Amino acid sequence: MMSKYGRPFRDDIEFYGACTFLHDCGELVRFEDATLRDLIFVDPLWLAEFLTSIVILRSPNLPAGLLSTDAINPLTRSFKTGALAMLKTQLLDLLHKFELALATQPRQLLIPSLLPDEYRLRSDFLTSAVKIRMKMTQWNVRCPSPAGSPAKSPLRRTSPTQANDAEDVMLHFTYDDDQLLRRIYALAYIPSGFWSRLVTRIMGDKNVCAAIESIFMTTSADRAKIADIATKHAKAEWVVWQTGIELHVKGHSLFTLKQFLPLAEIRDIDYSNLDMRAKDEQKRWRTWNQPAHRPIFEMVVNSLSISTASQHGRKLSMKTDVEGRSRLLALISDLLDTLLEDWYPALGTRFVHSSEGDLLVSRYVLCPQCVRDTERSASRSHVSSAASHRRSQDDGEIPGNSTSHMKGSRTTGDISKCRPGVVHCFVIEECMLAGREYNWVECPSHGGLHMRELAPDTVFADIENALTIHVDQLKRSRMLGRGAFGFVFRATVRQPNGELCEVAQKMLEPVDPGPGGRPSALAAYKAAADKWKRDSMEFACRAYCTSRQELSLLSRMKHPNVIGLVGVCTFPLSLVVELAPLGALNQLLGSHRKAGTKLSLGVIKESAVQVARALEYLHSAHIIYRDLKSENVLGWRFPAPFSPQNDVLLKLGDYGISRSVLPSGGAKGFGGTEGFMAPEIVRFNGEEEYTQKVDCFSFGMFLYELLTLKFPFEGEEHVKERMLDGARPVLLPHELLLPTPMLDLLVHCWSAHPESRPSSSQLVGFCAAPEFTHLLDVCELGEALPPSQLMAVPITDEIDDPDDFEAQLWLSGREMVVMGCTQYGFVDQKSIELPHRSKYVSKIRDSVWSCDECGQVTVYGISLHETGHLQLPSLNGTLIRAPELISNDVLVLISEKQIVLLRLSETNSVSHLGTFDSPYEIHTSTFLDNGSTRQIWTGHSEGRISIHHLASNDTFSFSSSLYLPDDKSVVRQLVGSKDAQKVWISLEKSSKIQMVEVEKRQVTGSLDIRKVMPGSETIHTIDMEMASQNHVTYLGLLERNNGDQLYIGTSKGLLVIAHAATLQPLSACRPFEGDITSICILEEPSREEESIRGKATTLSTASSESGLGWVRERVSETVDRFRSSSATVETQGAALLVCVGRQFRSLSHRFVSEQKLADVYSIAVWRTEEWAL
């Protein structure tokens, strides 16, 4: 653009528009996927050649079809800078996009195009079968529940027993074909990439792996012994080819999912030669597989028994039972259906018909009696069929008795062809409906078939007894609410031990709300019941799929912020979960909105952190939630309007549209709520792949609900179009008066680019950081050097509301910078040019003194106009601190060698009261006044502290000394308490703070900041060497009725908040990379202080005793804080902390996008309430 037209693109929208146009013209290649949208290939031919070079790679130790990721490194070794470096990091995503390679294990890729097809695999052609060892630790052999036992304990891993590895173990493998589970899928077509994606999902799903590990059950007493033997000698491995996958246990088939290819292999049923009949929409039986033009693939879970003899001659055996087989069948069926519905919605959406009137995807369950009839017919015709077709040829195995027949090949035996027969099939949706009503279906040839034998997963036979709740155990109470899925009732469940527990029963089918139900609920029930009556099969299928979806997730999740599953009730179909006493969070937010209150910042933080932790847990389990909003967040503890409590406990519920994904892949499918869905879902209707970052976008909308108590885009139309155009929910001016990190997080989460959003782990760190609710505002300072002193001046106006308060921050330096500040942050900044650099600034009565090291004073009014000049008496040495008024008319000057007391008149003229010449160089000082005694403490080198007592006539009385134990350093800073009981001391280049009892003259407490680490850091931003090089640079004290706080600034930018009386850290963060040079407290004066203005109680601007605080505590939407008692409200107001440091480190820098820090000084203002580690 620059070379041809002389101008760049105006923005990203114009740039991406041009790329899309050139992509459509074939000039370049660009993808809209969330993970690949930043890659633009200007040479499509180079891309094709590069991908070809990857596909033809071989790993020497792996069969064709498997590739180690290390084999790709030589091709990408030169990709070090620019766009090639980006391509290197996103190469796997690119291979997934083209379905050229998919990850099966952490460092292994599956190349679908190089896998053998079934014709080559089953023939005598020399082709190596692709075998992949299943990721499992050992077989978790289960024990059956005792007869009559209503529940059993969850599955436990069996501990391996010691066995002689040299022991010659002989295993029997036996099949029971009467117990196998079979399912048939008939598709209009097989979409591109279907098998490769399905195979990798099956092998990579942890639930499938866990189901296989626990598929065996034993009645033997030596459960651990048989489990150990099987683990050592009966390994499980996957066998994959282009159109199928099979699970072998020492060469014996346990599970098979493959496309039926009659010319490749016919194991027991030749579907092409059978008359397969199923009911049509008019309930008439008709043949559905003639002509045989529809692709068919079958899923078979075999009933396998493994037995052996122990050293003592006892027989040890384990077998797959109904629970184990149906659990595996249900999980893989769910994976298959989810893949079809999300990745191929044009094909996989249920109840969609072709132009010929057939369903695009038909799911059939075959009548087992009809299948056995065809097998017996085939047996009579082919008596010579090999009985050991599933038997491995491994040494040491004893042939088992098997009666099923499989096609001959190098692995499975002879061909067995069935003669034409009739097999009656039932669509799975019909079985789901039967499972909801009467648990039976009828075969025209063999009569009634129970669902537990035909399709046990449809009646939840795979669910543990501990999770199965009979209707007699439940007592339903009043209705709690309703949603798109149905009604939610309060209920009581009787546990196996006889105890009663209150739960929530989430109905998945229409249930009468009862006589106490609202008219709207009754109307909703009647409407839903009418829909079920008109199309019962479709709605029963939806209810079953919803229950399966939530069960598969909730049954394996355990987290304090994720709702817990109690069980499932099959009639009426419902999920029983923990009861949320307060209901949904949107109702709680609505009550605050009606009351005209806002959530306190502490409640917002706790709510955001807990929901972020729930997301982090889900994402760590590779689950995308997809529907995060306040309506799906349930409350256990939450403050009511006007309540001072901040106790919060929230849990994330409703997992009806959540999706499990592979660790290396994303998800597809349209799901979510308008206004909360991420733009990448809305733009492509879920047809393009997206990642877990869609939940992070929804988290931004959830945070918006917490801050504003409004729904995103409330009352607006065309929300989807506006979101795609870049619009986001509007924040009103008063809603912008929030801590800046909160607003920053909203902006990050709302980014249109998923890679720019924080991850769920980053959300937890961001929201849990002290800065999230305490850092109100930050402003960079223009000078290269830090201000020599920071001072706060409260501004009051009798006309204004007494609760309305503002303050000025005076920063002395080359020029005097005056910043206006409120409880929300900075409002303006003004500068006063100075003839000489100002060293100190102090508030003397109603004016501000700017003083240099020589004692030249310029006096300013609060309105920033200059009112006069003053020359202080010459001192022995330079001033070490600003002149300070310690009573109504006594001014103290402290230099390196002297302490001078002056009488200050109303006209700012001074008269001498007394001088003390110190024998030691003075480095710091503080003033203590408890009403009876007045003392000036000065700090010197070698840990020496001098204490100077003042007489009642404002002259020096006597002096004493105090030596800090085991410290020979220079005393850097002294901070005294208002009641003159304690003094806090920091030393030069020291990491320790010490507390001295004034009366006892003893050190009673200490804190080493090297033992305090900031919590709001990531592994990339934390400085592990900080502790060894860190030392205290500044102290500040805030005295409150509910506990004094000591603020500690360090040379490494660490800000530590400690309980002043005990020196126990309350919180710690690192807002700066460099040193913290100043700390100042902005504190609301008490009523007594307002009536007696001018009385100072300290010599340190870092202390709150000087009366240099301010008040801005009004009832507002953002910073309204509740105090513990009415007495506290009368005597103390809010307070803010102001600090100056070098190289500010924002939360965005630490958790979202790490950037180079500006080497300048910044000033930050903080809240001081609710500090916590």
TAPE-V464977 format. One record per helix or strand of 3 or more residues. SS is the DSSP state (a for helix, b for strand). FROM is the first residue (numbers start at 1). TO is the last residue. If there is no record, write none. Layout:
ss=SS from=FROM to=TO
ss=SS from=FROM to=TO
//
This chain:
ss=a from=2 to=5
ss=a from=12 to=24
ss=a from=44 to=55
ss=b from=66 to=68
ss=a from=69 to=76
ss=a from=82 to=89
ss=a from=91 to=97
ss=b from=102 to=105
ss=b from=108 to=110
ss=a from=112 to=114
ss=a from=118 to=122
ss=b from=130 to=133
ss=b from=172 to=175
ss=a from=177 to=179
ss=b from=181 to=187
ss=a from=194 to=204
ss=a from=206 to=213
ss=b from=216 to=218
ss=a from=223 to=233
ss=b from=236 to=241
ss=b from=244 to=249
ss=b from=252 to=259
ss=a from=271 to=273
ss=b from=275 to=279
ss=b from=285 to=287
ss=b from=295 to=301
ss=b from=304 to=309
ss=b from=315 to=320
ss=a from=322 to=343
ss=a from=345 to=348
ss=b from=361 to=366
ss=a from=368 to=381
ss=b from=422 to=427
ss=a from=428 to=437
ss=b from=440 to=443
ss=b from=447 to=450
ss=a from=451 to=454
ss=a from=456 to=459
ss=a from=465 to=467
ss=a from=471 to=473
ss=b from=474 to=482
ss=b from=487 to=494
ss=b from=500 to=507
ss=a from=519 to=534
ss=a from=536 to=554
ss=b from=565 to=570
ss=b from=573 to=578
ss=a from=585 to=595
ss=a from=601 to=620
ss=a from=630 to=632
ss=b from=633 to=637
ss=b from=649 to=652
ss=a from=679 to=684
ss=a from=693 to=708
ss=a from=719 to=724
ss=a from=733 to=736
ss=a from=740 to=749
ss=a from=754 to=756
ss=a from=760 to=768
ss=a from=771 to=774
ss=b from=775 to=780
ss=b from=789 to=795
ss=b from=806 to=812
ss=b from=815 to=822
ss=b from=825 to=833
ss=b from=840 to=844
ss=b from=847 to=851
ss=b from=856 to=860
ss=b from=866 to=871
ss=b from=890 to=895
ss=b from=898 to=904
ss=b from=910 to=917
ss=b from=924 to=929
ss=b from=934 to=939
ss=b from=944 to=950
ss=b from=956 to=963
ss=b from=971 to=976
ss=b from=982 to=987
ss=b from=992 to=997
ss=b from=1002 to=1008
ss=a from=1009 to=1011
ss=a from=1026 to=1029
ss=b from=1032 to=1038
ss=b from=1045 to=1050
ss=b from=1055 to=1059
ss=b from=1064 to=1069
ss=b from=1076 to=1083
ss=a from=1087 to=1091
ss=a from=1104 to=1106
ss=a from=1126 to=1131
ss=b from=1135 to=1142
ss=a from=1147 to=1151
ss=b from=1161 to=1167
//
